[in-house]
């Protein structure tokens, strides 16, 4: 079962401003590693689905991500909260690395809310 949705440039602003909690967006190029990275993303989103909304940026629009989000290469995973980027993971990822990235970011957000 797919737990992530593909998002296009015009829809990302709506999600960023929704205020519905942290948002993870994966920027992946369709190449030989694409399906493996999508599987890693899906597993992480199943694990963290209660605390993070997950999206896969539409690969047809990666050129717009280069300018708008300073995505210089793929894969790149960006975590947003309250409309702004709070963390970034660059490069191919395995499940444990992506889980740690999400855990650290969500924990940091929780700690800052309590402060």
Biopython code that builds the backbone (N, CA, C, O; Angstrom):
import numpy as np
from Bio.PDB.StructureBuilder import StructureBuilder

atoms = [
    (1, "UNK", "N", (0.838, -1.196, 0.000)),
    (1, "UNK", "CA", (0.000, 0.000, 0.000)),
    (1, "UNK", "C", (0.876, 1.250, 0.000)),
    (1, "UNK", "O", (1.780, 1.378, 0.825)),
    (2, "UNK", "N", (0.613, 2.149, -0.903)),
    (2, "UNK", "CA", (1.395, 3.375, -1.021)),
    (2, "UNK", "C", (0.904, 4.389, 0.011)),
    (2, "UNK", "O", (-0.287, 4.695, 0.069)),
    (3, "UNK", "N", (1.819, 4.906, 0.820)),
    (3, "UNK", "CA", (1.447, 5.841, 1.872)),
    (3, "UNK", "C", (1.836, 7.273, 1.545)),
    (3, "UNK", "O", (1.529, 8.190, 2.307)),
    (4, "UNK", "N", (2.506, 7.472, 0.423)),
    (4, "UNK", "CA", (2.930, 8.816, 0.049)),
    (4, "UNK", "C", (2.194, 9.255, -1.206)),
    (4, "UNK", "O", (1.764, 8.436, -2.018)),
    (5, "UNK", "N", (2.064, 10.546, -1.342)),
    (5, "UNK", "CA", (1.415, 11.118, -2.518)),
    (5, "UNK", "C", (2.447, 11.916, -3.288)),
    (5, "UNK", "O", (3.388, 12.463, -2.714)),
    (6, "UNK", "N", (2.258, 11.974, -4.597)),
    (6, "UNK", "CA", (3.099, 12.827, -5.430)),
    (6, "UNK", "C", (2.520, 14.234, -5.381)),
    (6, "UNK", "O", (1.308, 14.430, -5.470)),
    (7, "UNK", "N", (3.413, 15.206, -5.236)),
    (7, "UNK", "CA", (2.967, 16.597, -5.142)),
    (7, "UNK", "C", (3.613, 17.409, -6.254)),
    (7, "UNK", "O", (4.773, 17.196, -6.607)),
    (8, "UNK", "N", (2.849, 18.334, -6.794)),
    (8, "UNK", "CA", (3.326, 19.202, -7.864)),
    (8, "UNK", "C", (3.614, 20.588, -7.294)),
    (8, "UNK", "O", (3.137, 20.924, -6.210)),
    (9, "UNK", "N", (4.394, 21.399, -8.022)),
    (9, "UNK", "CA", (4.806, 22.709, -7.498)),
    (9, "UNK", "C", (3.654, 23.586, -7.025)),
    (9, "UNK", "O", (3.768, 24.246, -5.993)),
    (10, "UNK", "N", (2.551, 23.605, -7.761)),
    (10, "UNK", "CA", (1.456, 24.487, -7.378)),
    (10, "UNK", "C", (0.735, 24.029, -6.108)),
    (10, "UNK", "O", (0.072, 24.835, -5.456)),
    (11, "UNK", "N", (0.854, 22.756, -5.751)),
    (11, "UNK", "CA", (0.169, 22.249, -4.559)),
    (11, "UNK", "C", (1.034, 22.313, -3.309)),
    (11, "UNK", "O", (0.519, 22.225, -2.194)),
    (12, "UNK", "N", (2.322, 22.463, -3.479)),
    (12, "UNK", "CA", (3.192, 22.412, -2.305)),
    (12, "UNK", "C", (2.967, 23.600, -1.368)),
    (12, "UNK", "O", (3.083, 23.452, -0.151)),
    (13, "UNK", "N", (2.649, 24.770, -1.914)),
    (13, "UNK", "CA", (2.395, 25.935, -1.064)),
    (13, "UNK", "C", (1.213, 25.697, -0.136)),
    (13, "UNK", "O", (1.246, 26.088, 1.031)),
    (14, "UNK", "N", (0.183, 25.063, -0.647)),
    (14, "UNK", "CA", (-0.998, 24.758, 0.166)),
    (14, "UNK", "C", (-0.603, 23.858, 1.323)),
    (14, "UNK", "O", (-1.003, 24.100, 2.462)),
    (15, "UNK", "N", (0.172, 22.828, 1.045)),
    (15, "UNK", "CA", (0.607, 21.914, 2.098)),
    (15, "UNK", "C", (1.539, 22.595, 3.098)),
    (15, "UNK", "O", (1.437, 22.361, 4.302)),
    (16, "UNK", "N", (2.445, 23.435, 2.602)),
    (16, "UNK", "CA", (3.385, 24.115, 3.494)),
    (16, "UNK", "C", (2.678, 25.066, 4.455)),
    (16, "UNK", "O", (3.102, 25.230, 5.599)),
    (17, "UNK", "N", (1.613, 25.682, 3.992)),
    (17, "UNK", "CA", (0.911, 26.665, 4.815)),
    (17, "UNK", "C", (-0.251, 26.085, 5.619)),
    (17, "UNK", "O", (-0.909, 26.808, 6.368)),
    (18, "UNK", "N", (-0.502, 24.806, 5.469)),
    (18, "UNK", "CA", (-1.669, 24.208, 6.117)),
    (18, "UNK", "C", (-1.559, 24.170, 7.635)),
    (18, "UNK", "O", (-2.577, 24.144, 8.326)),
    (19, "UNK", "N", (-0.347, 24.165, 8.159)),
    (19, "UNK", "CA", (-0.173, 24.119, 9.607)),
    (19, "UNK", "C", (-0.539, 22.787, 10.221)),
    (19, "UNK", "O", (-0.799, 22.707, 11.422)),
    (20, "UNK", "N", (-0.564, 21.744, 9.418)),
    (20, "UNK", "CA", (-0.954, 20.424, 9.914)),
    (20, "UNK", "C", (0.235, 19.603, 10.398)),
    (20, "UNK", "O", (0.171, 18.374, 10.388)),
    (21, "UNK", "N", (1.301, 20.241, 10.815)),
    (21, "UNK", "CA", (2.454, 19.523, 11.332)),
    (21, "UNK", "C", (3.553, 19.363, 10.312)),
    (21, "UNK", "O", (3.452, 19.874, 9.196)),
    (22, "UNK", "N", (4.612, 18.651, 10.691)),
    (22, "UNK", "CA", (5.782, 18.492, 9.824)),
    (22, "UNK", "C", (5.440, 17.835, 8.487)),
    (22, "UNK", "O", (4.523, 17.021, 8.379)),
    (23, "UNK", "N", (6.210, 18.220, 7.484)),
    (23, "UNK", "CA", (5.997, 17.766, 6.116)),
    (23, "UNK", "C", (7.337, 17.317, 5.547)),
    (23, "UNK", "O", (8.292, 18.094, 5.519)),
    (24, "UNK", "N", (7.413, 16.076, 5.097)),
    (24, "UNK", "CA", (8.612, 15.544, 4.464)),
    (24, "UNK", "C", (8.366, 15.473, 2.966)),
    (24, "UNK", "O", (7.378, 14.890, 2.518)),
    (25, "UNK", "N", (9.275, 16.072, 2.190)),
    (25, "UNK", "CA", (9.164, 16.037, 0.738)),
    (25, "UNK", "C", (10.450, 15.432, 0.184)),
    (25, "UNK", "O", (11.549, 15.895, 0.486)),
    (26, "UNK", "N", (10.294, 14.383, -0.637)),
    (26, "UNK", "CA", (11.434, 13.731, -1.269)),
    (26, "UNK", "C", (11.536, 14.200, -2.713)),
    (26, "UNK", "O", (10.549, 14.211, -3.449)),
    (27, "UNK", "N", (12.740, 14.587, -3.104)),
    (27, "UNK", "CA", (13.036, 14.998, -4.469)),
    (27, "UNK", "C", (13.898, 13.895, -5.071)),
    (27, "UNK", "O", (15.070, 13.755, -4.720)),
    (28, "UNK", "N", (13.315, 13.110, -5.983)),
    (28, "UNK", "CA", (13.995, 11.951, -6.553)),
    (28, "UNK", "C", (13.952, 12.012, -8.077)),
    (28, "UNK", "O", (12.907, 12.273, -8.673)),
    (29, "UNK", "N", (15.093, 11.769, -8.687)),
    (29, "UNK", "CA", (15.166, 11.687, -10.143)),
    (29, "UNK", "C", (14.816, 10.267, -10.562)),
    (29, "UNK", "O", (15.185, 9.303, -9.892)),
    (30, "UNK", "N", (14.102, 10.148, -11.669)),
    (30, "UNK", "CA", (13.760, 8.816, -12.181)),
    (30, "UNK", "C", (14.990, 8.209, -12.837)),
    (30, "UNK", "O", (15.273, 8.460, -14.008)),
    (31, "UNK", "N", (15.711, 7.414, -12.076)),
    (31, "UNK", "CA", (16.883, 6.715, -12.591)),
    (31, "UNK", "C", (16.893, 5.308, -12.012)),
    (31, "UNK", "O", (15.879, 4.857, -11.480)),
    (32, "UNK", "N", (18.010, 4.611, -12.105)),
    (32, "UNK", "CA", (18.072, 3.224, -11.647)),
    (32, "UNK", "C", (17.854, 3.067, -10.138)),
    (32, "UNK", "O", (17.528, 1.972, -9.680)),
    (33, "UNK", "N", (18.024, 4.112, -9.377)),
    (33, "UNK", "CA", (17.850, 4.032, -7.923)),
    (33, "UNK", "C", (16.486, 4.532, -7.460)),
    (33, "UNK", "O", (16.173, 4.466, -6.271)),
    (34, "UNK", "N", (15.680, 5.026, -8.379)),
    (34, "UNK", "CA", (14.388, 5.640, -8.058)),
    (34, "UNK", "C", (13.483, 4.699, -7.263)),
    (34, "UNK", "O", (13.002, 5.073, -6.194)),
    (35, "UNK", "N", (13.247, 3.498, -7.760)),
    (35, "UNK", "CA", (12.296, 2.598, -7.096)),
    (35, "UNK", "C", (12.787, 2.208, -5.702)),
    (35, "UNK", "O", (11.978, 2.069, -4.785)),
    (36, "UNK", "N", (14.073, 2.033, -5.530)),
    (36, "UNK", "CA", (14.613, 1.709, -4.207)),
    (36, "UNK", "C", (14.427, 2.850, -3.217)),
    (36, "UNK", "O", (14.085, 2.623, -2.057)),
    (37, "UNK", "N", (14.654, 4.079, -3.677)),
    (37, "UNK", "CA", (14.494, 5.230, -2.798)),
    (37, "UNK", "C", (13.019, 5.492, -2.479)),
    (37, "UNK", "O", (12.691, 5.933, -1.377)),
    (38, "UNK", "N", (12.138, 5.223, -3.434)),
    (38, "UNK", "CA", (10.695, 5.340, -3.168)),
    (38, "UNK", "C", (10.295, 4.315, -2.103)),
    (38, "UNK", "O", (9.512, 4.628, -1.206)),
    (39, "UNK", "N", (10.825, 3.104, -2.196)),
    (39, "UNK", "CA", (10.514, 2.071, -1.198)),
    (39, "UNK", "C", (10.999, 2.483, 0.186)),
    (39, "UNK", "O", (10.296, 2.268, 1.173)),
    (40, "UNK", "N", (12.187, 3.071, 0.276)),
    (40, "UNK", "CA", (12.715, 3.560, 1.557)),
    (40, "UNK", "C", (11.802, 4.663, 2.102)),
    (40, "UNK", "O", (11.480, 4.680, 3.290)),
    (41, "UNK", "N", (11.393, 5.575, 1.230)),
    (41, "UNK", "CA", (10.497, 6.661, 1.635)),
    (41, "UNK", "C", (9.162, 6.113, 2.131)),
    (41, "UNK", "O", (8.662, 6.541, 3.171)),
    (42, "UNK", "N", (8.590, 5.174, 1.395)),
    (42, "UNK", "CA", (7.305, 4.590, 1.792)),
    (42, "UNK", "C", (7.404, 3.910, 3.153)),
    (42, "UNK", "O", (6.509, 4.066, 3.983)),
    (43, "UNK", "N", (8.475, 3.160, 3.396)),
    (43, "UNK", "CA", (8.644, 2.488, 4.686)),
    (43, "UNK", "C", (8.757, 3.506, 5.813)),
    (43, "UNK", "O", (8.149, 3.338, 6.871)),
    (44, "UNK", "N", (9.531, 4.558, 5.589)),
    (44, "UNK", "CA", (9.686, 5.592, 6.618)),
    (44, "UNK", "C", (8.361, 6.296, 6.887)),
    (44, "UNK", "O", (8.049, 6.622, 8.032)),
    (45, "UNK", "N", (7.595, 6.525, 5.851)),
    (45, "UNK", "CA", (6.314, 7.213, 6.020)),
    (45, "UNK", "C", (5.286, 6.327, 6.715)),
    (45, "UNK", "O", (4.427, 6.827, 7.441)),
    (46, "UNK", "N", (5.365, 5.025, 6.501)),
    (46, "UNK", "CA", (4.489, 4.122, 7.264)),
    (46, "UNK", "C", (4.867, 4.166, 8.741)),
    (46, "UNK", "O", (3.995, 4.163, 9.609)),
    (47, "UNK", "N", (6.148, 4.206, 9.021)),
    (47, "UNK", "CA", (6.627, 4.242, 10.405)),
    (47, "UNK", "C", (6.278, 5.557, 11.089)),
    (47, "UNK", "O", (5.886, 5.566, 12.256)),
    (48, "UNK", "N", (6.417, 6.669, 10.370)),
    (48, "UNK", "CA", (6.273, 8.004, 10.966)),
    (48, "UNK", "C", (4.999, 8.723, 10.537)),
    (48, "UNK", "O", (4.869, 9.930, 10.744)),
    (49, "UNK", "N", (4.076, 8.003, 9.951)),
    (49, "UNK", "CA", (2.875, 8.609, 9.394)),
    (49, "UNK", "C", (2.017, 9.389, 10.374)),
    (49, "UNK", "O", (1.273, 10.286, 9.978)),
    (50, "UNK", "N", (2.119, 9.050, 11.644)),
    (50, "UNK", "CA", (1.341, 9.783, 12.659)),
    (50, "UNK", "C", (1.931, 11.161, 12.943)),
    (50, "UNK", "O", (1.214, 12.071, 13.360)),
    (51, "UNK", "N", (3.248, 11.319, 12.717)),
    (51, "UNK", "CA", (3.901, 12.569, 13.087)),
    (51, "UNK", "C", (4.357, 13.410, 11.899)),
    (51, "UNK", "O", (4.670, 14.588, 12.068)),
    (52, "UNK", "N", (4.402, 12.825, 10.695)),
    (52, "UNK", "CA", (4.915, 13.536, 9.526)),
    (52, "UNK", "C", (4.056, 13.216, 8.304)),
    (52, "UNK", "O", (3.732, 12.054, 8.056)),
    (53, "UNK", "N", (3.689, 14.243, 7.546)),
    (53, "UNK", "CA", (3.019, 14.041, 6.264)),
    (53, "UNK", "C", (4.095, 13.891, 5.196)),
    (53, "UNK", "O", (5.054, 14.663, 5.168)),
    (54, "UNK", "N", (3.945, 12.913, 4.327)),
    (54, "UNK", "CA", (4.988, 12.581, 3.352)),
    (54, "UNK", "C", (4.526, 12.803, 1.920)),
    (54, "UNK", "O", (3.401, 12.476, 1.544)),
    (55, "UNK", "N", (5.440, 13.374, 1.130)),
    (55, "UNK", "CA", (5.156, 13.605, -0.278)),
    (55, "UNK", "C", (6.386, 13.304, -1.112)),
    (55, "UNK", "O", (7.519, 13.426, -0.647)),
    (56, "UNK", "N", (6.144, 12.913, -2.342)),
    (56, "UNK", "CA", (7.171, 12.721, -3.352)),
    (56, "UNK", "C", (6.974, 13.828, -4.373)),
    (56, "UNK", "O", (5.930, 13.902, -5.021)),
    (57, "UNK", "N", (7.975, 14.689, -4.516)),
    (57, "UNK", "CA", (7.879, 15.798, -5.462)),
    (57, "UNK", "C", (7.856, 15.236, -6.875)),
    (57, "UNK", "O", (8.671, 14.379, -7.216)),
    (58, "UNK", "N", (6.940, 15.708, -7.690)),
    (58, "UNK", "CA", (6.781, 15.210, -9.052)),
    (58, "UNK", "C", (8.092, 15.397, -9.823)),
    (58, "UNK", "O", (8.548, 16.523, -10.017)),
    (59, "UNK", "N", (8.687, 14.293, -10.258)),
    (59, "UNK", "CA", (9.989, 14.319, -10.938)),
    (59, "UNK", "C", (9.963, 15.129, -12.228)),
    (59, "UNK", "O", (11.009, 15.589, -12.685)),
    (60, "UNK", "N", (8.793, 15.309, -12.819)),
    (60, "UNK", "CA", (8.694, 16.107, -14.036)),
    (60, "UNK", "C", (8.991, 17.583, -13.789)),
    (60, "UNK", "O", (9.234, 18.331, -14.735)),
    (61, "UNK", "N", (8.973, 18.009, -12.526)),
    (61, "UNK", "CA", (9.161, 19.416, -12.180)),
    (61, "UNK", "C", (10.416, 19.652, -11.338)),
    (61, "UNK", "O", (10.511, 20.666, -10.648)),
    (62, "UNK", "N", (11.365, 18.740, -11.386)),
    (62, "UNK", "CA", (12.573, 18.895, -10.573)),
    (62, "UNK", "C", (13.349, 20.173, -10.881)),
    (62, "UNK", "O", (14.035, 20.707, -10.009)),
    (63, "UNK", "N", (13.243, 20.667, -12.113)),
    (63, "UNK", "CA", (13.934, 21.908, -12.447)),
    (63, "UNK", "C", (13.424, 23.087, -11.615)),
    (63, "UNK", "O", (14.202, 23.982, -11.285)),
    (64, "UNK", "N", (12.148, 23.104, -11.274)),
    (64, "UNK", "CA", (11.622, 24.178, -10.430)),
    (64, "UNK", "C", (12.113, 24.040, -8.989)),
    (64, "UNK", "O", (12.282, 25.039, -8.290)),
    (65, "UNK", "N", (12.341, 22.812, -8.550)),
    (65, "UNK", "CA", (12.840, 22.583, -7.191)),
    (65, "UNK", "C", (14.268, 23.072, -7.044)),
    (65, "UNK", "O", (14.673, 23.521, -5.971)),
    (66, "UNK", "N", (15.031, 22.984, -8.127)),
    (66, "UNK", "CA", (16.414, 23.450, -8.096)),
    (66, "UNK", "C", (16.469, 24.910, -7.689)),
    (66, "UNK", "O", (17.283, 25.295, -6.850)),
    (67, "UNK", "N", (15.622, 25.710, -8.270)),
    (67, "UNK", "CA", (15.600, 27.136, -7.953)),
    (67, "UNK", "C", (14.900, 27.419, -6.634)),
    (67, "UNK", "O", (15.448, 28.098, -5.766)),
    (68, "UNK", "N", (13.730, 26.916, -6.490)),
    (68, "UNK", "CA", (12.894, 27.274, -5.341)),
    (68, "UNK", "C", (13.409, 26.741, -4.015)),
    (68, "UNK", "O", (13.400, 27.459, -3.016)),
    (69, "UNK", "N", (13.859, 25.488, -3.992)),
    (69, "UNK", "CA", (14.261, 24.856, -2.735)),
    (69, "UNK", "C", (15.767, 24.584, -2.659)),
    (69, "UNK", "O", (16.226, 23.903, -1.743)),
    (70, "UNK", "N", (16.524, 25.105, -3.605)),
    (70, "UNK", "CA", (17.978, 24.910, -3.644)),
    (70, "UNK", "C", (18.349, 23.427, -3.629)),
    (70, "UNK", "O", (19.305, 23.018, -2.969)),
    (71, "UNK", "N", (17.581, 22.638, -4.362)),
    (71, "UNK", "CA", (17.885, 21.214, -4.503)),
    (71, "UNK", "C", (18.930, 21.100, -5.609)),
    (71, "UNK", "O", (18.635, 21.346, -6.778)),
    (72, "UNK", "N", (20.149, 20.727, -5.233)),
    (72, "UNK", "CA", (21.258, 20.668, -6.177)),
    (72, "UNK", "C", (21.448, 19.279, -6.761)),
    (72, "UNK", "O", (22.087, 19.129, -7.802)),
    (73, "UNK", "N", (20.907, 18.273, -6.112)),
    (73, "UNK", "CA", (21.035, 16.911, -6.594)),
    (73, "UNK", "C", (19.957, 16.044, -5.973)),
    (73, "UNK", "O", (19.259, 16.454, -5.046)),
    (74, "UNK", "N", (19.839, 14.851, -6.498)),
    (74, "UNK", "CA", (18.846, 13.932, -5.963)),
    (74, "UNK", "C", (19.539, 12.623, -5.610)),
    (74, "UNK", "O", (20.530, 12.253, -6.239)),
    (75, "UNK", "N", (19.026, 11.932, -4.619)),
    (75, "UNK", "CA", (17.864, 12.292, -3.815)),
    (75, "UNK", "C", (18.174, 13.396, -2.794)),
    (75, "UNK", "O", (19.292, 13.506, -2.289)),
    (76, "UNK", "N", (17.173, 14.187, -2.516)),
    (76, "UNK", "CA", (17.204, 15.173, -1.436)),
    (76, "UNK", "C", (15.877, 15.059, -0.700)),
    (76, "UNK", "O", (14.813, 15.014, -1.318)),
    (77, "UNK", "N", (15.950, 15.014, 0.625)),
    (77, "UNK", "CA", (14.761, 14.941, 1.477)),
    (77, "UNK", "C", (14.713, 16.222, 2.304)),
    (77, "UNK", "O", (15.662, 16.534, 3.024)),
    (78, "UNK", "N", (13.613, 16.961, 2.205)),
    (78, "UNK", "CA", (13.452, 18.199, 2.967)),
    (78, "UNK", "C", (12.323, 18.030, 3.970)),
    (78, "UNK", "O", (11.266, 17.482, 3.656)),
    (79, "UNK", "N", (12.566, 18.507, 5.176)),
    (79, "UNK", "CA", (11.541, 18.487, 6.211)),
    (79, "UNK", "C", (11.135, 19.922, 6.506)),
    (79, "UNK", "O", (11.974, 20.767, 6.818)),
    (80, "UNK", "N", (9.847, 20.181, 6.405)),
    (80, "UNK", "CA", (9.298, 21.517, 6.634)),
    (80, "UNK", "C", (8.400, 21.503, 7.866)),
    (80, "UNK", "O", (7.794, 20.489, 8.211)),
    (81, "UNK", "N", (8.337, 22.660, 8.516)),
    (81, "UNK", "CA", (7.388, 22.849, 9.619)),
    (81, "UNK", "C", (6.994, 24.318, 9.627)),
    (81, "UNK", "O", (7.843, 25.202, 9.512)),
    (82, "UNK", "N", (5.706, 24.566, 9.763)),
    (82, "UNK", "CA", (5.175, 25.930, 9.749)),
    (82, "UNK", "C", (5.630, 26.716, 8.526)),
    (82, "UNK", "O", (5.930, 27.907, 8.615)),
    (83, "UNK", "N", (5.679, 26.036, 7.381)),
    (83, "UNK", "CA", (5.984, 26.702, 6.129)),
    (83, "UNK", "C", (7.454, 26.940, 5.840)),
    (83, "UNK", "O", (7.784, 27.533, 4.813)),
    (84, "UNK", "N", (8.344, 26.499, 6.710)),
    (84, "UNK", "CA", (9.770, 26.733, 6.466)),
    (84, "UNK", "C", (10.557, 25.437, 6.598)),
    (84, "UNK", "O", (10.165, 24.522, 7.323)),
    (85, "UNK", "N", (11.660, 25.380, 5.889)),
    (85, "UNK", "CA", (12.531, 24.208, 5.957)),
    (85, "UNK", "C", (13.228, 24.165, 7.311)),
    (85, "UNK", "O", (13.791, 25.160, 7.766)),
    (86, "UNK", "N", (13.183, 22.992, 7.950)),
    (86, "UNK", "CA", (13.854, 22.830, 9.242)),
    (86, "UNK", "C", (15.023, 21.851, 9.183)),
    (86, "UNK", "O", (15.867, 21.840, 10.079)),
    (87, "UNK", "N", (15.082, 21.022, 8.127)),
    (87, "UNK", "CA", (16.204, 20.106, 7.996)),
    (87, "UNK", "C", (16.230, 19.528, 6.584)),
    (87, "UNK", "O", (15.229, 19.544, 5.867)),
    (88, "UNK", "N", (17.406, 19.015, 6.203)),
    (88, "UNK", "CA", (17.599, 18.488, 4.851)),
    (88, "UNK", "C", (18.564, 17.316, 4.920)),
    (88, "UNK", "O", (19.562, 17.349, 5.640)),
    (89, "UNK", "N", (18.243, 16.279, 4.153)),
    (89, "UNK", "CA", (19.088, 15.092, 4.029)),
    (89, "UNK", "C", (19.396, 14.939, 2.542)),
    (89, "UNK", "O", (18.491, 14.806, 1.718)),
    (90, "UNK", "N", (20.680, 14.960, 2.214)),
    (90, "UNK", "CA", (21.098, 14.909, 0.819)),
    (90, "UNK", "C", (21.777, 13.575, 0.544)),
    (90, "UNK", "O", (22.629, 13.128, 1.311)),
    (91, "UNK", "N", (21.392, 12.951, -0.549)),
    (91, "UNK", "CA", (22.030, 11.720, -0.986)),
    (91, "UNK", "C", (21.167, 10.502, -0.774)),
    (91, "UNK", "O", (20.144, 10.536, -0.090)),
    (92, "UNK", "N", (21.621, 9.411, -1.395)),
    (92, "UNK", "CA", (20.907, 8.148, -1.283)),
    (92, "UNK", "C", (20.802, 7.749, 0.177)),
    (92, "UNK", "O", (21.755, 7.895, 0.943)),
    (93, "UNK", "N", (19.644, 7.246, 0.556)),
    (93, "UNK", "CA", (19.387, 6.929, 1.956)),
    (93, "UNK", "C", (18.895, 5.501, 2.106)),
    (93, "UNK", "O", (18.224, 4.954, 1.231)),
    (94, "UNK", "N", (19.249, 4.911, 3.248)),
    (94, "UNK", "CA", (18.651, 3.623, 3.596)),
    (94, "UNK", "C", (17.572, 3.895, 4.644)),
    (94, "UNK", "O", (17.422, 5.022, 5.115)),
    (95, "UNK", "N", (16.839, 2.871, 4.993)),
    (95, "UNK", "CA", (15.723, 3.058, 5.926)),
    (95, "UNK", "C", (16.137, 3.605, 7.271)),
    (95, "UNK", "O", (15.473, 4.490, 7.810)),
    (96, "UNK", "N", (17.223, 3.093, 7.823)),
    (96, "UNK", "CA", (17.667, 3.536, 9.156)),
    (96, "UNK", "C", (18.072, 5.010, 9.134)),
    (96, "UNK", "O", (17.757, 5.758, 10.059)),
    (97, "UNK", "N", (18.765, 5.418, 8.087)),
    (97, "UNK", "CA", (19.208, 6.816, 7.986)),
    (97, "UNK", "C", (18.020, 7.758, 7.876)),
    (97, "UNK", "O", (17.977, 8.787, 8.550)),
    (98, "UNK", "N", (17.056, 7.413, 7.031)),
    (98, "UNK", "CA", (15.881, 8.267, 6.877)),
    (98, "UNK", "C", (15.060, 8.291, 8.158)),
    (98, "UNK", "O", (14.536, 9.342, 8.529)),
    (99, "UNK", "N", (14.935, 7.156, 8.846)),
    (99, "UNK", "CA", (14.233, 7.118, 10.132)),
    (99, "UNK", "C", (14.910, 8.029, 11.150)),
    (99, "UNK", "O", (14.235, 8.788, 11.847)),
    (100, "UNK", "N", (16.227, 7.963, 11.242)),
    (100, "UNK", "CA", (16.967, 8.818, 12.181)),
    (100, "UNK", "C", (16.783, 10.294, 11.847)),
    (100, "UNK", "O", (16.610, 11.124, 12.740)),
    (101, "UNK", "N", (16.821, 10.615, 10.557)),
    (101, "UNK", "CA", (16.621, 11.983, 10.107)),
    (101, "UNK", "C", (15.249, 12.507, 10.550)),
    (101, "UNK", "O", (15.142, 13.610, 11.086)),
    (102, "UNK", "N", (14.217, 11.717, 10.323)),
    (102, "UNK", "CA", (12.856, 12.120, 10.705)),
    (102, "UNK", "C", (12.731, 12.210, 12.221)),
    (102, "UNK", "O", (12.193, 13.187, 12.742)),
    (103, "UNK", "N", (13.226, 11.193, 12.935)),
    (103, "UNK", "CA", (13.153, 11.199, 14.404)),
    (103, "UNK", "C", (13.821, 12.431, 14.991)),
    (103, "UNK", "O", (13.249, 13.094, 15.856)),
    (104, "UNK", "N", (15.026, 12.745, 14.530)),
    (104, "UNK", "CA", (15.764, 13.886, 15.052)),
    (104, "UNK", "C", (15.018, 15.192, 14.797)),
    (104, "UNK", "O", (14.937, 16.052, 15.675)),
    (105, "UNK", "N", (14.478, 15.334, 13.600)),
    (105, "UNK", "CA", (13.764, 16.561, 13.264)),
    (105, "UNK", "C", (12.488, 16.707, 14.078)),
    (105, "UNK", "O", (12.206, 17.782, 14.608)),
    (106, "UNK", "N", (11.719, 15.635, 14.180)),
    (106, "UNK", "CA", (10.451, 15.692, 14.918)),
    (106, "UNK", "C", (10.720, 15.911, 16.406)),
    (106, "UNK", "O", (10.009, 16.677, 17.057)),
    (107, "UNK", "N", (11.733, 15.248, 16.943)),
    (107, "UNK", "CA", (12.097, 15.455, 18.351)),
    (107, "UNK", "C", (12.526, 16.897, 18.580)),
    (107, "UNK", "O", (12.133, 17.512, 19.571)),
    (108, "UNK", "N", (13.328, 17.440, 17.671)),
    (108, "UNK", "CA", (13.747, 18.836, 17.788)),
    (108, "UNK", "C", (12.582, 19.791, 17.749)),
    (108, "UNK", "O", (12.561, 20.778, 18.484)),
    (109, "UNK", "N", (11.603, 19.511, 16.893)),
    (109, "UNK", "CA", (10.410, 20.354, 16.827)),
    (109, "UNK", "C", (9.607, 20.266, 18.106)),
    (109, "UNK", "O", (9.106, 21.277, 18.597)),
    (110, "UNK", "N", (9.478, 19.067, 18.650)),
    (110, "UNK", "CA", (8.733, 18.870, 19.908)),
    (110, "UNK", "C", (9.416, 19.599, 21.055)),
    (110, "UNK", "O", (8.750, 20.216, 21.886)),
    (111, "UNK", "N", (10.734, 19.530, 21.103)),
    (111, "UNK", "CA", (11.494, 20.202, 22.158)),
    (111, "UNK", "C", (11.354, 21.705, 22.069)),
    (111, "UNK", "O", (11.249, 22.376, 23.096)),
    (112, "UNK", "N", (11.351, 22.256, 20.844)),
    (112, "UNK", "CA", (11.247, 23.705, 20.696)),
    (112, "UNK", "C", (9.850, 24.197, 21.055)),
    (112, "UNK", "O", (9.695, 25.333, 21.504)),
    (113, "UNK", "N", (8.837, 23.368, 20.866)),
    (113, "UNK", "CA", (7.471, 23.751, 21.228)),
    (113, "UNK", "C", (7.341, 23.809, 22.756)),
    (113, "UNK", "O", (6.651, 24.676, 23.293)),
    (114, "UNK", "N", (8.012, 22.877, 23.452)),
    (114, "UNK", "CA", (7.939, 22.839, 24.909)),
    (114, "UNK", "C", (8.727, 23.966, 25.560)),
    (114, "UNK", "O", (8.418, 24.353, 26.687)),
    (115, "UNK", "N", (9.736, 24.501, 24.881)),
    (115, "UNK", "CA", (10.605, 25.547, 25.453)),
    (115, "UNK", "C", (9.897, 26.869, 25.566)),
    (115, "UNK", "O", (10.486, 27.847, 26.025)),
]
sb = StructureBuilder()
sb.init_structure("model")
sb.init_model(0)
sb.init_chain("A")
sb.init_seg("    ")
for serial, (resi, resn, name, xyz) in enumerate(atoms, 1):
    if name == "N":
        sb.init_residue(resn, " ", resi, " ")
    sb.init_atom(name, np.array(xyz, "f"), 0.0, 1.0, " ", f" {name:<3s}", serial, name[0])
structure = sb.get_structure()
